[in-house]
Amino acid sequence: MPETGLLIAMLVMLMGIGAFAGVLAGLLGVGGGIVLVPAFFYAFQTLGFGGPQLMQVCLATSLATIIVTSLRSLHSHNKKQAVEWDTLKGWALGIAVGALVGVFVAASLRSVTLQAIFGCLGLVIGLYLGFGRSEWRFAETMPSGITRAILSPLLGFMSVLMGIGGGSFGVPLMSLYNTPIHRAVATASGFGVLIAVPSVLGFLTLDIQEPPPYTIGAVNLVAFAVVVAMTLITTPWGVKLAHAMDPKPLKRIFAVFLIIVALNMLRKALGY
């Protein structure tokens, strides 16, 4: 049983992480996972939980929170009839298969390797957020056939290796295939459910070495509960801020922040 003081410190840090992730999600439409994974990693390390599979715990716990937030988001968007259900159905199997493969790959990798992967993919997302253009296009319609068969599992696979939902890869991908941004964001929330549910079920079966307290499989229950509660409270605050100011310069600031976080993760992975 961990000391009371350590548990209190853990709760306080997780409340701050959840509050920040919720505001960002509402303000910029950026999924919480891209913030939660590095935040969990630094918080657990600061509290003295630095086991050899710490990154697996961070990925799994982030994805567990995404189940709740993505379902809530999908329900809200569906009420506005913004979800592209045909796209969601066509991509569902591939995304779920890719997510499950991602769990098995993540379970076999060292924590430092997962840090390096997160850093590299985080750089890609940060650069796209900072320098991507809304007019960029691959094609005028969403792909089908062999292209979809390749891209759908790849989306699920890469998302699990980063502990993120459907937004960070799904929204840019759909935008590049000429999907209006509001429909891309709505449909990506469904991608998040398809990524998170099978991957969390897989992560719950893992036997993690030296996990933080109250961890089942690779999912830390304290972090999950606290972060979900805080994001449900603070996401509407971010939405209000988004309507009160221009989010475009804020998105560029966040892109810089994400690039710095990704570079720092790479630095740690390289042992510096």
Contacts in CASP RR format, 6 or more apart in sequence:
PFRMAT RR
TARGET T0000
AUTHOR 0000-0000-0000
METHOD contacts of the structure
MODEL  1
MPETGLLIAMLVMLMGIGAFAGVLAGLLGVGGGIVLVPAFFYAFQTLGFG
GPQLMQVCLATSLATIIVTSLRSLHSHNKKQAVEWDTLKGWALGIAVGAL
VGVFVAASLRSVTLQAIFGCLGLVIGLYLGFGRSEWRFAETMPSGITRAI
LSPLLGFMSVLMGIGGGSFGVPLMSLYNTPIHRAVATASGFGVLIAVPSV
LGFLTLDIQEPPPYTIGAVNLVAFAVVVAMTLITTPWGVKLAHAMDPKPL
KRIFAVFLIIVALNMLRKALGY
1 213 0 8 1.000
2 213 0 8 1.000
6 47 0 8 1.000
7 213 0 8 1.000
7 222 0 8 1.000
9 47 0 8 1.000
10 43 0 8 1.000
10 47 0 8 1.000
10 212 0 8 1.000
10 222 0 8 1.000
11 222 0 8 1.000
11 226 0 8 1.000
13 43 0 8 1.000
13 46 0 8 1.000
13 47 0 8 1.000
14 43 0 8 1.000
14 222 0 8 1.000
14 223 0 8 1.000
14 226 0 8 1.000
14 227 0 8 1.000
14 230 0 8 1.000
15 226 0 8 1.000
15 230 0 8 1.000
16 230 0 8 1.000
17 35 0 8 1.000
17 36 0 8 1.000
17 39 0 8 1.000
17 40 0 8 1.000
17 43 0 8 1.000
17 227 0 8 1.000
17 230 0 8 1.000
18 36 0 8 1.000
18 226 0 8 1.000
18 227 0 8 1.000
18 230 0 8 1.000
18 231 0 8 1.000
18 234 0 8 1.000
19 230 0 8 1.000
19 231 0 8 1.000
19 233 0 8 1.000
19 234 0 8 1.000
20 35 0 8 1.000
20 39 0 8 1.000
20 234 0 8 1.000
21 31 0 8 1.000
21 32 0 8 1.000
21 33 0 8 1.000
21 35 0 8 1.000
21 36 0 8 1.000
21 39 0 8 1.000
21 227 0 8 1.000
21 230 0 8 1.000
21 231 0 8 1.000
22 32 0 8 1.000
22 230 0 8 1.000
22 231 0 8 1.000
22 234 0 8 1.000
22 235 0 8 1.000
22 237 0 8 1.000
22 238 0 8 1.000
23 234 0 8 1.000
23 235 0 8 1.000
23 237 0 8 1.000
23 238 0 8 1.000
23 241 0 8 1.000
24 30 0 8 1.000
24 31 0 8 1.000
24 32 0 8 1.000
24 35 0 8 1.000
24 238 0 8 1.000
24 254 0 8 1.000
25 31 0 8 1.000
25 32 0 8 1.000
25 69 0 8 1.000
25 231 0 8 1.000
25 235 0 8 1.000
25 238 0 8 1.000
26 235 0 8 1.000
26 236 0 8 1.000
26 237 0 8 1.000
26 238 0 8 1.000
26 239 0 8 1.000
26 241 0 8 1.000
26 242 0 8 1.000
27 238 0 8 1.000
27 239 0 8 1.000
27 241 0 8 1.000
27 242 0 8 1.000
27 247 0 8 1.000
27 250 0 8 1.000
28 242 0 8 1.000
28 247 0 8 1.000
28 250 0 8 1.000
28 251 0 8 1.000
28 254 0 8 1.000
29 185 0 8 1.000
30 129 0 8 1.000
30 167 0 8 1.000
30 168 0 8 1.000
30 254 0 8 1.000
31 66 0 8 1.000
31 69 0 8 1.000
31 164 0 8 1.000
31 165 0 8 1.000
31 166 0 8 1.000
31 167 0 8 1.000
31 168 0 8 1.000
32 62 0 8 1.000
32 65 0 8 1.000
32 66 0 8 1.000
32 69 0 8 1.000
32 164 0 8 1.000
32 231 0 8 1.000
33 62 0 8 1.000
33 65 0 8 1.000
33 66 0 8 1.000
33 162 0 8 1.000
33 163 0 8 1.000
33 164 0 8 1.000
33 165 0 8 1.000
33 168 0 8 1.000
34 122 0 8 1.000
34 125 0 8 1.000
34 162 0 8 1.000
34 164 0 8 1.000
34 168 0 8 1.000
34 258 0 8 1.000
36 58 0 8 1.000
36 61 0 8 1.000
36 62 0 8 1.000
36 65 0 8 1.000
36 163 0 8 1.000
36 227 0 8 1.000
37 55 0 8 1.000
37 58 0 8 1.000
37 59 0 8 1.000
37 62 0 8 1.000
37 118 0 8 1.000
37 162 0 8 1.000
37 163 0 8 1.000
37 164 0 8 1.000
38 58 0 8 1.000
38 118 0 8 1.000
38 261 0 8 1.000
38 264 0 8 1.000
38 265 0 8 1.000
40 57 0 8 1.000
40 58 0 8 1.000
40 61 0 8 1.000
40 62 0 8 1.000
40 220 0 8 1.000
40 223 0 8 1.000
41 54 0 8 1.000
41 55 0 8 1.000
41 58 0 8 1.000
41 115 0 8 1.000
41 265 0 8 1.000
44 50 0 8 1.000
44 54 0 8 1.000
44 57 0 8 1.000
44 58 0 8 1.000
44 212 0 8 1.000
45 54 0 8 1.000
47 212 0 8 1.000
49 210 0 8 1.000
49 211 0 8 1.000
49 212 0 8 1.000
50 210 0 8 1.000
51 111 0 8 1.000
51 209 0 8 1.000
51 210 0 8 1.000
51 211 0 8 1.000
52 110 0 8 1.000
52 111 0 8 1.000
52 209 0 8 1.000
52 210 0 8 1.000
53 111 0 8 1.000
53 206 0 8 1.000
53 208 0 8 1.000
53 209 0 8 1.000
53 210 0 8 1.000
53 211 0 8 1.000
53 218 0 8 1.000
54 111 0 8 1.000
55 106 0 8 1.000
55 111 0 8 1.000
55 114 0 8 1.000
55 115 0 8 1.000
55 118 0 8 1.000
56 106 0 8 1.000
56 107 0 8 1.000
56 111 0 8 1.000
56 114 0 8 1.000
56 203 0 8 1.000
56 206 0 8 1.000
56 208 0 8 1.000
56 218 0 8 1.000
57 208 0 8 1.000
57 211 0 8 1.000
57 212 0 8 1.000
57 215 0 8 1.000
57 218 0 8 1.000
57 219 0 8 1.000
57 220 0 8 1.000
58 163 0 8 1.000
59 106 0 8 1.000
59 114 0 8 1.000
59 160 0 8 1.000
59 161 0 8 1.000
59 162 0 8 1.000
59 163 0 8 1.000
59 203 0 8 1.000
59 218 0 8 1.000
60 163 0 8 1.000
60 199 0 8 1.000
60 200 0 8 1.000
60 203 0 8 1.000
60 204 0 8 1.000
60 206 0 8 1.000
60 217 0 8 1.000
60 218 0 8 1.000
60 219 0 8 1.000
60 220 0 8 1.000
61 218 0 8 1.000
61 219 0 8 1.000
61 220 0 8 1.000
61 223 0 8 1.000
61 224 0 8 1.000
61 227 0 8 1.000
62 163 0 8 1.000
62 164 0 8 1.000
63 160 0 8 1.000
63 163 0 8 1.000
63 164 0 8 1.000
63 165 0 8 1.000
63 195 0 8 1.000
63 196 0 8 1.000
63 199 0 8 1.000
63 200 0 8 1.000
63 203 0 8 1.000
64 196 0 8 1.000
64 200 0 8 1.000
64 203 0 8 1.000
64 219 0 8 1.000
64 224 0 8 1.000
65 224 0 8 1.000
65 227 0 8 1.000
65 228 0 8 1.000
65 231 0 8 1.000
66 163 0 8 1.000
66 164 0 8 1.000
66 165 0 8 1.000
66 192 0 8 1.000
66 195 0 8 1.000
66 196 0 8 1.000
67 193 0 8 1.000
67 196 0 8 1.000
67 197 0 8 1.000
67 200 0 8 1.000
68 228 0 8 1.000
68 232 0 8 1.000
69 228 0 8 1.000
69 231 0 8 1.000
69 235 0 8 1.000
70 165 0 8 1.000
70 166 0 8 1.000
70 189 0 8 1.000
70 190 0 8 1.000
70 192 0 8 1.000
70 193 0 8 1.000
70 196 0 8 1.000
71 193 0 8 1.000
72 232 0 8 1.000
73 186 0 8 1.000
73 189 0 8 1.000
73 190 0 8 1.000
74 83 0 8 1.000
74 186 0 8 1.000
74 189 0 8 1.000
74 190 0 8 1.000
74 193 0 8 1.000
77 83 0 8 1.000
77 185 0 8 1.000
77 186 0 8 1.000
77 187 0 8 1.000
77 189 0 8 1.000
78 186 0 8 1.000
80 186 0 8 1.000
82 182 0 8 1.000
82 183 0 8 1.000
82 185 0 8 1.000
82 186 0 8 1.000
82 187 0 8 1.000
83 183 0 8 1.000
83 186 0 8 1.000
83 187 0 8 1.000
83 189 0 8 1.000
83 190 0 8 1.000
84 142 0 8 1.000
84 174 0 8 1.000
84 179 0 8 1.000
84 183 0 8 1.000
84 186 0 8 1.000
84 187 0 8 1.000
87 142 0 8 1.000
87 174 0 8 1.000
87 179 0 8 1.000
87 187 0 8 1.000
88 187 0 8 1.000
88 190 0 8 1.000
88 191 0 8 1.000
88 194 0 8 1.000
90 148 0 8 1.000
90 152 0 8 1.000
91 148 0 8 1.000
91 152 0 8 1.000
91 155 0 8 1.000
91 191 0 8 1.000
91 194 0 8 1.000
92 194 0 8 1.000
93 152 0 8 1.000
94 149 0 8 1.000
94 152 0 8 1.000
94 153 0 8 1.000
94 156 0 8 1.000
95 152 0 8 1.000
95 153 0 8 1.000
95 155 0 8 1.000
95 156 0 8 1.000
95 191 0 8 1.000
95 194 0 8 1.000
95 195 0 8 1.000
96 156 0 8 1.000
96 194 0 8 1.000
96 195 0 8 1.000
96 197 0 8 1.000
96 198 0 8 1.000
97 153 0 8 1.000
98 152 0 8 1.000
98 153 0 8 1.000
98 154 0 8 1.000
98 155 0 8 1.000
98 156 0 8 1.000
98 157 0 8 1.000
98 160 0 8 1.000
99 156 0 8 1.000
99 157 0 8 1.000
99 159 0 8 1.000
99 160 0 8 1.000
99 194 0 8 1.000
99 195 0 8 1.000
99 196 0 8 1.000
99 198 0 8 1.000
99 199 0 8 1.000
100 198 0 8 1.000
100 199 0 8 1.000
100 202 0 8 1.000
101 153 0 8 1.000
101 157 0 8 1.000
102 156 0 8 1.000
102 157 0 8 1.000
102 160 0 8 1.000
102 161 0 8 1.000
102 199 0 8 1.000
103 160 0 8 1.000
103 198 0 8 1.000
103 199 0 8 1.000
103 202 0 8 1.000
103 203 0 8 1.000
105 157 0 8 1.000
105 161 0 8 1.000
106 114 0 8 1.000
106 160 0 8 1.000
106 161 0 8 1.000
107 203 0 8 1.000
107 206 0 8 1.000
109 117 0 8 1.000
112 268 0 8 1.000
112 269 0 8 1.000
112 271 0 8 1.000
113 269 0 8 1.000
114 161 0 8 1.000
115 265 0 8 1.000
115 266 0 8 1.000
115 268 0 8 1.000
115 269 0 8 1.000
116 265 0 8 1.000
116 266 0 8 1.000
116 269 0 8 1.000
116 270 0 8 1.000
117 161 0 8 1.000
117 162 0 8 1.000
118 161 0 8 1.000
118 162 0 8 1.000
118 262 0 8 1.000
118 265 0 8 1.000
119 262 0 8 1.000
119 263 0 8 1.000
119 265 0 8 1.000
119 266 0 8 1.000
119 269 0 8 1.000
120 262 0 8 1.000
120 266 0 8 1.000
121 158 0 8 1.000
121 161 0 8 1.000
121 162 0 8 1.000
121 262 0 8 1.000
122 162 0 8 1.000
122 258 0 8 1.000
122 259 0 8 1.000
122 261 0 8 1.000
122 262 0 8 1.000
123 259 0 8 1.000
123 262 0 8 1.000
123 263 0 8 1.000
123 266 0 8 1.000
125 168 0 8 1.000
125 169 0 8 1.000
125 258 0 8 1.000
126 255 0 8 1.000
126 258 0 8 1.000
126 259 0 8 1.000
126 262 0 8 1.000
127 255 0 8 1.000
127 259 0 8 1.000
128 172 0 8 1.000
129 251 0 8 1.000
129 252 0 8 1.000
129 254 0 8 1.000
129 255 0 8 1.000
129 258 0 8 1.000
130 251 0 8 1.000
130 252 0 8 1.000
130 255 0 8 1.000
130 256 0 8 1.000
131 255 0 8 1.000
134 175 0 8 1.000
134 181 0 8 1.000
136 175 0 8 1.000
136 176 0 8 1.000
137 176 0 8 1.000
137 177 0 8 1.000
137 178 0 8 1.000
138 176 0 8 1.000
138 177 0 8 1.000
139 177 0 8 1.000
139 178 0 8 1.000
140 177 0 8 1.000
140 178 0 8 1.000
141 177 0 8 1.000
141 178 0 8 1.000
142 148 0 8 1.000
142 174 0 8 1.000
142 177 0 8 1.000
142 179 0 8 1.000
143 151 0 8 1.000
143 177 0 8 1.000
151 173 0 8 1.000
155 166 0 8 1.000
155 169 0 8 1.000
155 170 0 8 1.000
155 173 0 8 1.000
155 191 0 8 1.000
155 195 0 8 1.000
156 169 0 8 1.000
156 191 0 8 1.000
156 194 0 8 1.000
156 195 0 8 1.000
158 169 0 8 1.000
159 165 0 8 1.000
159 166 0 8 1.000
159 168 0 8 1.000
159 169 0 8 1.000
159 191 0 8 1.000
159 192 0 8 1.000
159 195 0 8 1.000
160 195 0 8 1.000
160 199 0 8 1.000
162 168 0 8 1.000
164 195 0 8 1.000
165 188 0 8 1.000
165 191 0 8 1.000
165 192 0 8 1.000
165 195 0 8 1.000
165 196 0 8 1.000
166 188 0 8 1.000
166 189 0 8 1.000
166 190 0 8 1.000
166 191 0 8 1.000
166 192 0 8 1.000
166 195 0 8 1.000
167 185 0 8 1.000
167 188 0 8 1.000
167 189 0 8 1.000
167 191 0 8 1.000
167 192 0 8 1.000
170 184 0 8 1.000
170 188 0 8 1.000
170 191 0 8 1.000
171 181 0 8 1.000
171 184 0 8 1.000
171 185 0 8 1.000
171 188 0 8 1.000
174 183 0 8 1.000
174 184 0 8 1.000
174 187 0 8 1.000
174 188 0 8 1.000
175 181 0 8 1.000
175 184 0 8 1.000
179 187 0 8 1.000
200 219 0 8 1.000
203 217 0 8 1.000
203 218 0 8 1.000
203 219 0 8 1.000
204 216 0 8 1.000
204 217 0 8 1.000
204 218 0 8 1.000
204 219 0 8 1.000
205 217 0 8 1.000
206 217 0 8 1.000
206 218 0 8 1.000
207 217 0 8 1.000
208 215 0 8 1.000
208 217 0 8 1.000
208 218 0 8 1.000
211 217 0 8 1.000
211 218 0 8 1.000
211 220 0 8 1.000
212 220 0 8 1.000
212 222 0 8 1.000
212 223 0 8 1.000
213 222 0 8 1.000
214 220 0 8 1.000
214 221 0 8 1.000
214 222 0 8 1.000
215 221 0 8 1.000
END
